[in-house]
Amino acid sequence: MVIPCLHNWSMTYPEAAALQRQLAAEVTLVNRLPQPVRLVAGVDVSYQPHGELFFAGVVVLERPGLRVVEEASARGRVEFPYVPGFLSFRELPVVIEAFRNLNRVPDAILVDGQGIAHPRRLGVASHLGLWLGLPTVGCAKSRLCGEYEPPGPARGDRQPLQLGGEQVGVVLTTRDRVKPLFISPGHLVDIDTAAQLTLECCGRYRMPEPTRLAHHLTNRLRKEYLAEMASEE
């Protein structure tokens, strides 16, 4: 993929917060998904334990069978400390490099993280969507902010996630009797469509297949790299 540079990554926390507010104004929740949605990518990162390296993986699946058609990855060093609410500044530089290694352009991207369900309305999924100019959905395992009532225990049960009197996503049960996911649109998709696409990409597991497989890819890359380094010592 050819990805134009949206901004540089070297900045202070106040500068990063100001940039988030600026970019949040550019996020659109108007649904721009093609019909049918054929290619869905999942993205995740894995960190080197007690180290500076981390690994980004992108897995592209073809619907409706959720068959893997392409994988891409990248490796980089952590340059931004872990601070809640600023995850994209830590992870996106290497994630974007992984997307540059893709041959196919996905119709939609599921991200293990937040979309607009973020204090400044720019979680990692929204930030990535602006960089790529593609529809993105945040599929988080835990809540960053917002209020909600617990959804029911059956697959498809959902409750709105509210922040400051505004709905920013849904709390969605993706499999019977499992903990729900926190789904929020990232960019170029609305709340209901984000939830529906996530549900359609879920199989036998709590996480949607694209992000679940991306998680396995990054863990495999990390373990292979560490084994290679150990063999050279």
C-alpha positions, 0 to 999 in steps of 0.5 A: 500500500502507498500511504502518504505521511499525515504528520511526524511522530516526534512530539511532547504529550501536550503536542500529542493531545493537541494533535488528537483534538485537531485530527478528531475533527477530521474523523467522519462517521458517515458509512463509506464501506463498499457493498459487499465488504469482501476484504477485512484486515485485522491488526495487532502488535506484540511487545518484547518482554522487558525490551524495546522491540515490538512487532506489528501484524496485519492479516487480511481475510476474505469474506464470507468465508473468512479465509486468510489471503495475505499477511504483512508485518513490521518490526520497530523500537518503542519511542513513545512511553506507554501513557493511557490515551496515547497508544497510537503514538506508541504503536502506529509508526510500526503498524503503518509500516506493516500496512505499507508491506500489504499488496491488497487494500482492505475494504475495512480494518478491525483494530484491537483498540479504541475508535472514538471511544476516547477522551479526545475522540481519537483512539488508535483505530480512528488515528489509523483510519485517518492515516490510511483513508480507510474504514476502521473499527475499534474492537477493544477488550476493555473500556477506556472511558464512557458509561454503559449498562451490561449487555445480555449474555447472548451473541448479538446483545448490546448496550450503548457506550455513552461519553459526555452525553453522546453515544460513542460505541456499543458494548457487544456480546460476540459469543454466548456467555462471554465478556463483551467487547467495546466496539467504537467506529474509527473512521468512515463507518457508523456505530451500528455498521461497526458493531454489525461488521464485528459480529459478522467477523466473529466465529467460535471466539470472543474476538473477531477473526481478523484481530485474533489471527493478527494477535497470533501472527505478532506473537509468532513473529516475536517468539521467532525473533527472540529464538533467533537472537538466542541462537546467535548468543 
